[in-house]
Amino acid sequence: MATELEELVGFLSSPSPQITKAAVDIVRGLTGSDDGLRSLANYDKILLPSLSRLLGANKEISHPAAEALVNLSQNSSLAAKMVEMEMIKSAMDILYKPDCSIGGLLVMLLVNLTQWDAGITSLLQTGDEKMQGLYVMKLVRSFCRSSGEASEDPFEHVGSILVNISKQEAGRSLLLDPKRGLLKQIIRQFDSTSPLRRKGVFGTVRNCCFEAKSQLQNLLLMSEFLWPALLLPVAGNKIYREEDTSKMPLELSSVLSIEREAVVDPEIRVQALEAIYLIVLQEAGRHAFWSVNGARIVQLGYEDEEDPKVMEAYEQLGSLLVNSTGVEEPSTETSM
């Protein structure tokens, strides 16, 4: 079996397109099973460079090669070796070629590779002062420009990449850099029709809010987009009274004054509440929260909530607001 596999992997470098096509199709099939993946892993020194080269071939060959790499990259050892051989650079180079036909698969490959610290460092281009952040800027631009309405959106998985890199302080710093304005671009996708995009946006924003202590000013610079993104998902679906909306900025009051659909995904509501919590841990964050009548929104949203995990997040935030030194509890008929 080992000899057959070795020959199979060797055929990936065949000068005959027909033989290469047949070999890469078989390899792709093998990567779809645990047993096949483990067997192929023994030949990674030949396999991975061969598949990487095939990413630049025509679609009949590059597509199964990319699928195989996506499957292989779910293995932590193989993912580490891909990062070492600069697979992220190869993927980014091909992704932004005008004739790229495997964009969605390359983005999924980047999602898998950035689940590891070395992959995040590679995508951030840490250590290269001239190029640092360029890959992320490109991905954010593509994420925000691709419609999300099309049947095929190759960049919708970029949201997952952003969640991954924002788990590292270096990634959060890059996204929060006001000169680049990346988080401001990302957060404007919060009401996308794509559930996958929304998950990426809220996960990224929530992670970035862990820097609220040192980056609060940069977060509040985008208040026009930040508060609608964080408060509307947890506002419930009732129409708010004018006495409440009159104390809110237009970007909140205009939406809360009319009928609207509630945010169905409880994970998004939890992440929004956790992000708010991280912001209001800071005194200036609490003042900003009160200034948009955020406490009233949270209280009214809590009335409509039925999910236990989301209710717990509401209650954690409410407890912080009530117990914070120097903060007055707003007058309301409903307590959390």
matplotlib code that plots the C-alpha trace (Angstrom):
import matplotlib.pyplot as plt

x = [0.0, 2.8, 4.5, 1.2, 0.7, 4.2, 3.6, 0.3, 1.9, 4.7, 2.1, 1.0, 4.2, 3.6, 4.2, 0.9, -2.2, -4.4, -2.2, -1.9, -5.7, -6.4, -3.8, -5.1, -8.7, -7.7, -5.7, -8.7, -10.8, -8.4, -8.2, -11.9, -11.4, -9.4, -7.6, -6.7, -5.5, -3.3, -1.8, -1.0, 0.5, 3.5, 4.4, 3.9, 7.3, 6.4, 2.6, 2.3, 4.6, 3.1, -0.4, 0.7, 2.2, -1.1, -3.0, -1.8, -3.0, -6.3, -9.5, -9.9, -6.6, -6.4, -9.9, -9.3, -5.8, -7.3, -10.0, -7.3, -5.2, -8.3, -8.9, -5.3, -5.0, -7.5, -4.6, -2.6, 0.8, 0.2, -1.2, 2.0, 4.1, 2.0, 2.7, 6.4, 6.5, 4.8, 1.4, -0.3, 1.8, 1.1, -2.6, -2.8, -0.8, -3.1, -6.3, -5.6, -4.8, -7.5, -8.2, -8.5, -11.3, -10.7, -11.1, -13.6, -11.4, -8.3, -10.1, -11.2, -7.6, -6.6, -9.4, -7.8, -4.3, -5.1, -6.4, -2.8, -0.5, 2.1, -0.6, -1.8, 1.7, 2.3, -1.0, -0.2, 3.2, 4.7, 8.4, 8.1, 7.7, 7.0, 4.4, 2.9, -0.9, -1.1, -2.7, -5.3, -6.1, -6.7, -9.0, -11.0, -11.4, -12.6, -14.9, -16.6, -16.8, -18.2, -21.9, -22.9, -26.1, -24.7, -25.2, -21.5, -19.6, -15.9, -15.0, -17.8, -15.5, -13.0, -15.1, -13.8, -10.2, -10.8, -12.2, -9.0, -6.5, -8.4, -7.7, -4.1, -3.2, -1.2, -4.3, -6.5, -4.0, -3.9, -7.7, -8.1, -5.4, -7.4, -5.1, -6.1, -9.8, -10.2, -12.6, -14.8, -15.1, -15.8, -18.4, -20.6, -21.3, -23.2, -26.5, -25.5, -28.0, -25.3, -25.4, -21.7, -20.7, -22.6, -21.0, -17.6, -18.3, -19.6, -16.9, -14.3, -15.8, -16.2, -12.5, -11.4, -13.3, -10.8, -8.5, -11.1, -8.8, -6.1, -8.0, -11.3, -10.8, -10.3, -13.5, -15.5, -14.3, -16.6, -19.6, -21.9, -21.5, -20.4, -23.5, -26.0, -24.0, -23.9, -27.3, -29.8, -29.3, -30.1, -33.0, -35.8, -38.3, -40.9, -41.4, -39.9, -41.7, -40.7, -39.7, -37.0, -35.9, -35.7, -32.6, -30.9, -28.8, -30.6, -28.9, -30.6, -33.9, -34.8, -34.5, -36.1, -39.1, -40.4, -41.2, -38.1, -37.0, -35.3, -31.8, -32.4, -28.9, -28.4, -24.6, -24.6, -26.7, -24.3, -21.3, -22.9, -23.6, -20.1, -18.6, -20.8, -19.7, -16.0, -16.6, -18.6, -16.0, -14.2, -15.7, -15.6, -17.2, -20.1, -20.6, -20.7, -23.2, -25.5, -25.3, -27.0, -29.6, -28.0, -29.2, -32.9, -32.3, -30.7, -33.5, -36.3, -34.4, -34.1, -37.9, -38.2, -35.3, -36.0, -32.6, -31.0, -27.4, -28.4, -30.3, -27.2, -25.2, -27.9, -27.8, -24.0, -24.1, -27.0, -25.1, -22.0, -24.1, -25.9, -22.8, -20.2, -19.0, -20.4, -23.0, -26.6, -29.1, -31.6, -35.2, -37.3, -40.3, -38.5, -35.4, -33.2]
y = [0.0, 2.4, 1.8, 2.5, 5.7, 6.8, 6.3, 8.1, 11.1, 11.0, 11.2, 14.6, 15.9, 14.0, 16.0, 14.5, 16.6, 13.5, 11.6, 14.5, 15.0, 11.4, 11.4, 14.6, 13.3, 10.2, 12.2, 14.5, 11.4, 10.0, 13.2, 12.9, 10.0, 9.8, 6.7, 8.2, 11.4, 9.5, 7.4, 10.4, 12.3, 9.9, 11.5, 15.1, 16.3, 15.4, 15.7, 19.2, 21.0, 19.1, 20.1, 23.7, 23.8, 22.5, 25.5, 27.5, 25.0, 25.1, 24.7, 20.9, 20.3, 23.3, 22.7, 19.1, 20.2, 23.0, 20.7, 18.2, 20.9, 22.2, 18.7, 18.1, 21.4, 20.2, 18.1, 20.3, 18.7, 19.1, 22.6, 23.5, 22.2, 24.1, 27.3, 26.5, 26.1, 29.5, 28.1, 31.3, 33.4, 31.0, 31.1, 34.9, 35.3, 33.0, 34.3, 37.8, 36.8, 38.0, 34.5, 32.8, 30.3, 28.6, 31.7, 30.2, 27.1, 29.3, 31.3, 28.1, 27.0, 30.3, 29.8, 26.4, 27.6, 30.7, 28.5, 28.1, 30.8, 30.3, 30.7, 33.9, 35.3, 34.4, 36.1, 39.2, 39.3, 40.0, 41.0, 42.5, 46.2, 47.2, 44.4, 43.9, 43.9, 44.0, 40.5, 41.4, 44.7, 42.9, 40.3, 42.9, 44.9, 41.8, 40.8, 44.2, 44.6, 41.2, 41.4, 38.6, 38.4, 36.3, 32.5, 32.1, 34.4, 33.3, 35.8, 35.1, 32.8, 35.8, 36.5, 33.3, 34.4, 37.7, 35.9, 33.8, 36.6, 38.7, 36.1, 37.4, 40.8, 41.6, 40.9, 43.0, 45.9, 45.7, 45.7, 48.6, 50.8, 54.0, 54.8, 51.6, 51.7, 48.0, 47.3, 50.2, 48.5, 45.1, 46.3, 47.8, 44.3, 43.5, 43.4, 41.3, 38.7, 36.0, 34.3, 33.3, 36.9, 38.1, 35.4, 36.6, 40.2, 39.8, 37.3, 39.8, 42.8, 40.9, 39.8, 43.3, 44.6, 42.7, 45.7, 48.2, 49.1, 50.4, 51.0, 52.4, 55.7, 53.9, 51.9, 54.9, 56.7, 54.4, 54.8, 55.6, 52.0, 50.3, 51.0, 50.0, 46.8, 45.9, 47.1, 46.4, 42.6, 42.7, 45.2, 42.7, 43.3, 45.6, 49.1, 51.6, 54.6, 58.1, 58.8, 56.2, 56.9, 60.6, 59.9, 57.9, 58.9, 58.7, 55.5, 53.7, 55.6, 55.3, 51.5, 51.0, 53.1, 50.7, 47.0, 44.8, 41.2, 40.0, 38.5, 34.8, 33.5, 33.4, 33.2, 36.6, 38.1, 36.7, 38.0, 41.5, 41.5, 40.3, 43.1, 45.7, 44.3, 44.7, 48.3, 49.3, 47.9, 51.2, 54.3, 56.2, 53.2, 53.4, 57.1, 56.4, 53.6, 55.7, 58.5, 56.4, 55.2, 51.8, 50.6, 51.1, 49.1, 46.2, 46.2, 46.1, 43.5, 41.3, 41.3, 39.5, 37.1, 33.4, 31.7, 30.9, 31.6, 35.0, 35.8, 35.0, 37.5, 40.2, 39.6, 39.8, 43.1, 44.4, 43.4, 45.3, 48.4, 48.4, 47.7, 49.9, 52.7, 56.1, 54.8, 55.4, 52.8, 54.2, 54.6, 52.0, 49.8, 46.7, 45.3, 42.5]
z = [0.0, 0.9, -2.5, -4.3, -2.4, -3.1, -6.8, -6.6, -5.0, -7.6, -10.4, -9.1, -10.8, -14.1, -17.3, -18.6, -17.6, -17.8, -15.4, -13.0, -13.2, -12.4, -9.5, -7.9, -8.0, -6.2, -3.6, -3.0, -2.4, 0.1, 2.0, 2.7, 5.1, 8.3, 7.2, 3.8, 5.4, 7.9, 5.1, 2.9, 5.8, 5.6, 2.3, 3.2, 2.1, -1.5, -1.3, 0.0, -2.4, -5.3, -4.4, -3.8, -7.3, -8.8, -7.3, -10.3, -12.9, -14.8, -12.8, -13.5, -11.6, -9.2, -7.8, -6.5, -5.4, -3.3, -1.9, -0.9, 0.8, 2.7, 4.0, 4.9, 6.7, 9.3, 10.6, 13.0, 12.1, 8.3, 8.8, 10.6, 7.7, 5.3, 7.2, 7.2, 3.5, 3.1, 1.9, 3.1, 0.7, -2.1, -1.4, -1.2, -4.4, -6.4, -4.7, -6.1, -9.6, -12.1, -13.4, -10.0, -10.0, -6.6, -4.4, -2.0, -1.4, -0.9, 1.7, 3.5, 3.5, 5.1, 7.7, 8.7, 8.7, 10.9, 13.6, 14.7, 16.1, 13.4, 10.7, 12.2, 12.4, 8.7, 7.6, 9.6, 8.0, 11.4, 11.2, 7.7, 8.4, 4.8, 4.2, 7.6, 7.5, 3.7, 3.4, 6.1, 4.4, 1.1, 2.7, 4.6, 1.4, -0.4, 2.5, 2.5, -1.3, -2.2, -2.2, 0.1, -2.0, -4.8, -4.8, -4.6, -2.3, -2.2, 0.5, 3.1, 5.0, 5.5, 8.6, 10.2, 9.3, 11.1, 14.1, 14.2, 13.9, 16.4, 19.0, 19.1, 20.5, 17.3, 15.2, 17.4, 17.2, 13.5, 13.2, 15.7, 14.1, 13.3, 10.4, 8.6, 9.7, 9.2, 12.1, 11.0, 7.6, 9.1, 11.6, 8.8, 7.6, 10.9, 9.1, 6.2, 5.0, 5.2, 8.6, 8.1, 7.5, 10.6, 12.8, 11.5, 12.2, 15.7, 16.7, 15.5, 17.2, 20.4, 20.3, 19.6, 22.6, 24.8, 24.0, 25.4, 28.3, 26.0, 22.8, 24.0, 22.2, 18.9, 19.5, 20.4, 17.3, 15.4, 17.7, 14.8, 13.6, 16.9, 18.9, 16.2, 15.6, 19.3, 20.5, 17.7, 18.0, 21.7, 21.5, 21.0, 18.3, 20.0, 18.7, 21.1, 22.5, 21.6, 25.2, 24.8, 21.3, 21.9, 24.0, 21.3, 18.3, 14.9, 13.8, 16.7, 17.1, 13.4, 13.5, 16.9, 16.0, 13.4, 13.0, 12.4, 12.5, 15.6, 15.4, 15.5, 16.2, 20.0, 19.6, 18.0, 20.8, 23.4, 21.5, 21.2, 25.0, 25.8, 23.7, 25.4, 28.8, 27.9, 26.8, 29.9, 32.2, 31.4, 32.9, 29.6, 28.0, 30.5, 29.8, 26.1, 26.7, 28.8, 26.3, 23.7, 26.2, 25.9, 29.3, 28.3, 25.1, 27.1, 29.6, 27.0, 25.0, 28.1, 28.4, 25.1, 25.6, 26.1, 25.5, 28.9, 27.7, 26.3, 29.4, 31.5, 29.3, 29.8, 33.6, 33.7, 31.9, 34.1, 37.3, 36.1, 35.3, 38.6, 40.8, 39.0, 41.3, 40.4, 38.0, 38.6, 37.7, 35.1, 36.2, 34.6, 35.3, 34.3, 36.1, 34.9]

ax = plt.figure().add_subplot(projection="3d")
ax.plot(x, y, z, "-o")
ax.set_aspect("equal")
plt.show()
